[in-house]
Amino acid sequence: MKNYAYTLCLIAAVSIAYFFPQYFIEINGFQLKELIIPLLQIIMFGMGTTMTFEDFIGVVKMPKAVIIGLVCQFTIMPFLGFALANTFSFPPEIAAGIILVGCSPSGLASNVISYISKANVALSITITSLATILAPFLTPFLMKILGGQFIAIDFWAMTLDIVKMIIVPIAIGFVVNKVLKERNTWLQKILPLISMGGITVILVVITAAGQKSLQTVGLALVFATIIHNIGGFILGYWSARLFKLSEQDCRTVAIEVGLQNAGLASGLAKAMGKLATVGIAPALFGPVMNINGSLLASFWSKKSVD
């Protein structure tokens, strides 16, 4: 149960926010939603402190697997999200939120899940790093094409928001890591805890803000989110199989595709001023992908990669 403790805490926190939203919207006049973007920037800074130049060497060492992983990342989830949004006939802003999750880069948890799943951790780190760097260009582009059919999308505004939310904090974290070198051990210990706490706060605030929207589309959206996540795992795995990657690399691609950066999607929803609608799907996707990712990792951890 220890492996699922954080996921269970997430579910409990989100449930409390759903039933008692009034306690998670503002404190003494301060709107808690204003914490979302700063928290996301701290989380991205933490990611930057773990990155090195070696993370990008994978492009040279295993170009086929990296390219397949990136192509799957930015095709399967966006178009699957678009299909689900149309199939369930959600209100336009709710539908756009599903697509926004799909257009986001790989989730931060993918590297840990890859390790537990006996997947290719080096490949996972490379795909996550490159997908994050490509996000300022590909996420707005895909949202303009797909999400733009539901709501108005400002391509350049979204690009700038992504740069401010993830690229700048990651770059600062990367420089700090290089400057401190071995002296940043304390950062490596405390930042993961801050990141987990930050993700929890983000999900709680979005759930409270969008409680009324959830009451309208709750069960259907949960079902669509589960299909989106599991569909990403399945399609990612078999797409990699189609291109004859090894079992270890197939697992990695499946994990990279299925686990999205829901925090970034939430931050973008906040930047658009649509946290209570567009932000709902990312808020649900976070706990769902943690549960399914943990179960998948537990299953694969017992299976040989031979």
Buried (B, 14 or more C-beta within 10 A) or exposed (E): EEEBEBBBBBBEBBEBBBEEBEEBBBEEEEEBBEBBBEBBBBBBBBBBBBBEEEBBEBBEEBEEBBBBBBEBBBBBBBBBBBBBBBEBEBEBBBBBBBBBBBBBBBBBBBBBBBBBBBBBBBBBBBBBBBBBBBBBEBBBBBBBBBBBBBBEBBBEEBBBBBEBBBBBBBBBBBEBBEEEEEEBEEBEEEBBEBBBBBBBBBBBBBBBBBBEBBEEBBEEBBEBBBBBBBBBBBBBBEBBBEBEBBBBBBBBBBBBBBBBBBBBBBBBBBBBEBBBBBBBBBBBBBBBBBBBBBEBBEEBEEEEBE
